[in-house]
Amino acid sequence: MPEMPSLGDSSPKKSPLVPVAIAAVIFSTVVGGGYWFTHRTSSPEPVAPAVTTTEFADAGAAVAETLHDGGVTPTAAAVPSSTPAAENKTGLKTLAVTINGPLESAIVSSAGKDVGTALTQVVNRSLVWWLRVPQDLVKGDTLAVVYETREGQEPLVHAVRFTSRKLGKTLEAWRFAPKEGAFARFFQTDGSELEERLVDSPLDNWEQITSLLRDGRKHKGVDFKTPVGTPVKATFDGTITRRNWNFRGNGNSIEVQESGGQGRTAMYLHLSELPKGSALPGQKVKKGEVLAKSGNTGHSFAPHLHYQLMKGETVLDPFASHATTRAQLPAADKVAFEAQVAKLKALMPPETAAGG
C-alpha cells in the first residue's frame, strides 16, 4: 500500500485525476452560472419578515431572559415547543407554547417574528403581576394567549393562561370592560383586578401599567398608559423642587420633595404643558392635590405618565414604598364577566396540570 501523505505535508504525491477534476469543476461552474442568470428573476430569495415597531417600543426594552430547571440554565439553542398561532371565526388568534428557552423565542416560534416580539412585551405586562420574569420562569412552563393584531399598533391581548412549575399552579387573566369603567382591564378568574393599585396613586384611573421596576426592563419608574389630559395628583405632602428639567427627555415635568423627613422625592414626567404661574419651585402641595395633566411630551412614544420615586440617589419601587390594594370587579358585572371568560376559555387549548 503506498504511504499516505501526513497532515501538513507540503509536497503530496500528484495524481493524474487532479486535472480532470479541475476541468469538471470549471465546466459545472460555467453551466450553473448560466442557469442562475437565466432564472434569477423567477425564484427570488425569501426575505425575513420585518419586526413591527410597537406603540410602547423603548430603547433597551427587550428582556434578557434566562430559564432555570433545577439550577441548570438551558443553552441558547434550546428550541421551544409550540404550534403556529391559529385564527378563529371571531378574528382572534390563539397561541399555545411550552417554554424551553427564552419567553420571546417561544412566542416568536408560534406567532412569527413580526408579531411575536411585540406580543412578548404585552404578555409580559400580565406575567409580572404573578412572578418575576425571567427569574421565576422554569423549563416546561406552558403559556396560552388569545390576542388580536392591529395595524400600526401593538397586539391586543384578551386572555392569558400561564402554568407555572415553580408555583405549582395555573394563573389566568381575562380582559373585560366593566359597565362603569373607563377602560377594559385584566381581571383574574375570582374577579380581582390583575394589576395592583397604589393607595396614594398619582392617577385615579388609567388604561394599563406598561412598565414596572420589576419587569426586567431596568426602567426607573412606573409607566401608566393614560390619555392626554388625565389629572395627575401629588402622592404625598411636599414642596415642588424642580420643573421642566432635562426637557428633551422628560418633557414637561414636576419634582416634589416629601415633607416630614421621609426623604422621598417623586417625579412626574411627560406632562401636558404646565401653565405659567402654577407648579413653581418652592410651592407647597398636599397629598391628592392636582399638580398637572398627563401628556406625551419629551422622549415619549405614546400618551402616558412616568411616575418615579427616589430617596437620595436610590430608586424606590412605588409598589413597595406605597401601600397597595387590588380592586374587585363590581357585583353588577359578575354575570357578564363570567360569560366573557367562558367565550375566551373556549378558544384556548385544554388546561395542563402544573408540574413540580
N, C-alpha and C positions, 0 to 999 in steps of 0.2 A: 504494500500500500504506500503511495507517495506521501511524503511528510506534509502535513497541513501547515500553512503559514501561521505564525503566532500573532496575537493581538499586538498592534503597533509595528509589525514588520513593514518596513518601508519599501521592500522590494519583493512582493509576492510574485510567484511564477505566473507568466502570462498565459491566457487561454485563448485558443483560436475562435471561441464563441463570442468573445467580447465585441469585436467589430460588428458581428451580425446583430447582437443585442442592441448596440448603439443605433444602428441603422433602423431597426424596428421601432425604437422609441421616437426617433425623428419623424418617421413616416406617420406614426399614430398621432403625434402632436399636430402635424400639419392637417391631417384629415379631421381630427377632433376640433381643431380651431376653426376650420371652415364650417363645420356643422354648428358650432356655437354661434358664429357670426350670422349664419342664416336664420337661426331660431331664437336669437336673444330677445326679440320683442314679444314673442308669443308666450314665453314662460318666465315672467319676472320673478325675482327673488321675493319671498314673503317678507313683509315689513312688520316688525314687532309693534303692537298697539301702544299708543302714547298714554302716559299717565295723566289722568284728569286732574287739573288744579281744582281743589275744593274750596268751599266757602270760607273755611277756617284754616286754610293752609298756613303754616308758620315755620320760619326757619328753625331747623333742628327739631321739628315736631315728631319725626319718626322715632318710635321707641325701640331701643336695642333690647331685644327680648331673649332671655335665657330660660330654658326649662330645666326642671330638676326631677330626677327619678331615683330616689334612694341615695341622693347625694352625688349622682353622676350627671354631668352636663352633656346632653346629646351633641354630636358634631353638627356643623353647619350643613352637612349633606343629608341630614335626616329628612325624609320625604313624608309630608302629611298625607293621611288617608282621607280622601274626600270624594264627593260626587259633584259633577257640574251643577251649578245653580239652576233650578228649574222654575219656569214661569207658569202660572196657572191662569185660569179664565178671569180671575179678578184683576189681573195685571200686576199682582205682587209676585215676588220671587222668593224662593226658599233655598237656603244654603244649609248644609249639614256636613260637619267635618270632625274628624278625630285629630287631636293635636299631637304631632310627633316631632315638632320643631317650633320655630318662631310662630307666633299667632298670625302675623301678617302672611307668612308663607302658606299657612293652612287656608286662610280666606282667599288669597290670590289664586291658589290652585283650583278653587271651586268657582269663584266669581270672575276670574280673569284680572289681569293687572290693571286695566283701565278703570275698573270699578273697585277691585279688591283693596287697593292701597287706601283709598278714601274710606271705604266701608270699615276697614280695620280701626281707623280713628274714631268713627262713630260708635262702633260696637264697644270700644274700649271705654267710652264715657259711661256705659252701663256697668261693665265689669268692675270698675274701680270702686263702686259702692259696696261690693261684696268681698273683694280680696285685693291684695297687692299684685299689680301687673308690672313686670312679668314674674316677680319672685315666687308667687303662690301658684303659678301655672305648673301642672305636672303632666309628663308624657302619658297620654291615654285619656286626658280630659276630652269631653265632647262639647261641641257648640252647634246650636241650630239657630238660624236667624230668618225672620220674614222681613223683607225690605222691598223698596221700590227705587228705581233710578229716576233721576230728574235732570233734564237738560240744563247744563250750566250750574248745577248745584250739587252738593254732596248727597249721597244716598239717604233716603228717609227710612229709618228702621221702625218697624211696627211691633216686633216681638223678639225677645232674646231668651234662649234657654241654655244654661251652662251647667254641665255636670262636672263637679269638682271632686277629684280623687282625694285631694288634701283635706277638704272639708267633709267629704263623705256624704254629700247631698247634692240635689239638683236645685238650681236657682232660676227663677223665671221673672220676667218683667214684660208688661204689656202697655202699649201706647193707647191712651184713652183721653177723650176730651170731656171733662165734667160739664154739666149744664151751665153752671155759674162760673166756670173757669175761663180765663182769657186765652189760655193755651192748652193744647194737648200735652199731657205729661206721662211719664212712665210710672206705673203702679205695679206692686208685687201682687201675687195671687190673693193674699189676705186683705188687699185693699189699702195697704200702706204705701205711701209715695216712695219711690226708689231713692230719690235724692234726699239727703238730709237738708235741713234748713237752719240757718243761723238765727238764734233768737233775736239778737240785735243785728239785723241784716241791713246792708246798705240799700236794698231794694225790697219793696213789698211783694213784688211779683216779677217773674222773668220766664222766658221760654225754656231755657236749659242751661245748665252749667257745662261749659265746654272745655274747661281746664281746671285742674286741681294741682296742689303741690305734690300729691302722692300718685299722680298718674304716670310718672316716669318721664315727663317731657322737660323737667328741670325749669319749669315756669315758676316765677316767683310770686304769683298771685292767683286769685280765683277769677275766671272769666265768666261773666253772666251774659248769655245771649239775650238781648232785650231790644225792643225798638227804640229808635232815637226819640228823645223827649221823655223817657221814663224818669220820675223823680228819684234823685239819689240822696240818701239820708246819712247823717253822722251816726256812727256806730257807738260812740261814747262822748261824754262831755270833754271839751278840749279847746284848743286855740289853733287857729289857722296859722301855719308857719311858712308855707310856700304856695305859690300859684303859678301855673303855666311855666314850669321849668323843663328844660330838655324838650322843647315843644315838638321838634321833629319826630321824636319817638313817642312821647307821652300825649301829645296833643294838648287840648285844654285839660288842666289837671289841678287838683287841690290836695294839700297835705295837712293833716290835723294831728297835733301833739296832744295826747291824752292828759287830762287833769288828774290830780290826786296821787301823783308819784308812781303810777304804774309803769311809766316809761315806754308805753307803746305809741307808735306812730302809724296812722292809717293814710294810705294813698289812694286817690280816686282818679283814674286815668281815662283818656279818650272821651271826655265830656263834650257836650254841646258848648257853643260859645258862651263864655261867662260874661254876664252883664257888667258894665262899668259901675263901680261903687258897691259891689257885693263880693263876698268871699275874698276879702282882702286879708293879707298877713296881719296878725295881731287881733283879729276879730274872734270873740268868744262864741262857741257854738254849744248847743245842748244835744244830748242823745236823741235821735229821732227827728231832728231838725233837717229840713230840706236844704241841701247845700247847693245843688245844681241839677241839671238834667243830663241823662246819658246821651252819648253821641257816637261818632265814628271818626274822630279826629286823630291825627298823629299816625303812628305805624299800626294801623288797624285795617283788617281785611273785611270786616262786616260790623254792623252796629252791635256794640257790647260795652259792658263796664268791666274794667280791670280793677279789682279791689286787692290791695296789698297791705300786709300788716308787718311792721318791723319793731324790733326792740334793740336800739342801737344799730349795729351792723348785722344783726341776726334776723333772718327772715322767719316769721312765725306762720304756722298753718292756722288760718282763721277757724277751721273746723276743729282745731284742738284748743285754741285760745278763747274762742267764744262758746257760750252754751249753745247746744244744738237740739233740734227736735225733728220728728218726722210727721208730716201731715197725714191724715186719714181721709180716704175717699168718703164724701158725704153719703149718708144712707139713701138719699133720694136717687143716687146714681148707681146703686148696687146692681139692680136688675140689668140695666143697660151695659154695665161693665162686664157682668158675667156672660152676657150674650156675645160681647166683643171678644172675650177670652176664648169662648167656645169656637167662634169662627176662626180665630188665629191658630188655635191648637189643631184644628182640623187640617191646616196647611202644613203642619210640622210632622216630621217623622216620629215614630213612637219613642217615648221617653226611655232612656237607658239608665240602668242602675249605676250608682256611684261606687266605684271600686275603692279598696283600701290602699 
